[in-house]
Amino acid sequence: MPEPSSVEDITTTFGTVRAYRWVAAGDDRSPILLLPGRSAGTPMWGENLPSLLATGRTVVAVDAVGDAGMSVQTAPLRNATDQAAWIEQTLERMGLGRVHSMGHSFGGATALAHARHHPGRLASMALIEPVFSFAWPPPATLFWAFVSTLPGPRRWHDHALAAIGGVTVEEIRAVTPIGSMIAAGVEHFRAALPTPRPQSRAALAAITVPAYVAIAGQRSQAGGTAAAARARLIPGAHVEIWPDTTHSLPMQVPGPLADRLTAFWTTAENPM
């Protein structure tokens, strides 16, 4: 990843949160907050950070409490309210005001929970292939997610990660730092986190935060076109299906995604 301006350990009710800042000197716009997917941590954004930093905004990223990474959990996370609370406490204790949150996969579900419970903290939210938010994942995904947690041969985990990420087994087995990190997180870290539930029509209609939702055009784990239709229940939401992408969407189109979000963030800060 690009070298951060600072690395901080923030104390919250639920544990210590590892946070990274990339400070854009002289920029007073709302910073970007990155929330990672399961077993990924901040390094999952390695492909995206150069494009996001090129927007000239400060970027903040955190490792999720209760998941693989450098954050250290000290109390159980029981529900979405607790998930939202550790994020809110982290931002408050970092001295941050309003932020543009951006979450991928389970990070998208966490970003949505934070928006529901603490809307005043957010200038906007971007949900990238958010699982368990607008629809249940396909049954095959739930099966492979279960397989990924079982002790067993590495080939089981490789097939599970490929199915979940919408990529090939060969891509999973390619020796890359991010691939090795996620594989290690899946194999060696046992998370005990609440499973999000798709939001009701009433809950979605009550959201007041400007929202951008990106859904993969192929092998979506967020729910595909049905999830896109459901996401449009959020008032004013900008919902987009990205062709030729899978659940690994942010890593597949980092530049175009940053361009799209730059326009979205500008509009959110300067509504008509």
Steps between C-alpha positions, in 0.01 A plus 500: 500500500605864475678609817240646741546835667427339836405167659287516814345258749167644617339374821126423479248315715554190288877501471791679338451607137800522271453808282708641215493856365618637170477877553444734206665821615282807466183309412205583725241276332350199673750210503437152362452215750581148372333195663642164386336171410527188713852363570654779292590800717635829372748342250204389284486864383854489361377510138257784576707733716705661219182597314327618817799704611512659153162661582688733736296393804622367832441124526449306824490120513436265792538131573164366616456408866443127539662405170843413368730801510678720752195606702459318834152410623431509877119477517241313293323661205139390539315679223504774236473768771833384646658491154391859443619604847866402459519691174339808652727489806806463277411802287418709807827415675698568183356852501322455168180678401283386211647232274419324174486133600584230247458130580547183299317171560450462877652848529210626292253343743686665788496836322124466454454422871707805592291719268177380660618565857724806454386686186629833626860375475475433127533727200416192290542124482621278216404133521707280270350152454354516854403152619195433721381858442235484228468124447626170640808364321445205265481161681826393338675799653373413846626145448847612393516756781437212743765285330753782531470486880562124528839345575613299203719490190613829345319407177165527684579853605625588149175387340297678769685831459471479121126440519445783747720749314369411155846418368679182388683256723814580301468867596463404865808277480711766333761614751409862578527685830126574520405144402734352758370737768132421439571126483683520833217698654242246389708202610630622836257761637164400642260792505193515723302779338127563460364408158333800337143471373353659186335829589123537488331726247411742779856511633641573154242767431593673828869541412595865458868462408593552131572150367692344214460124450718295262386150404707250299369401160621141536490263798384772736497401866292806588192373318542620141214679328259421785735671747536797265122538485477480878781755546297751298259517795760726668381852416715651225739202489730474199502126422720355229563150365858471376526264200784246480572520873455250783487532879864618480372815324709765683824323415392440138411861409687722749548797267150519349346443843701787649391725212134413558530555873680832458198636312263348757687651795506843336126485440434383856692798636340746259137393450292690249 
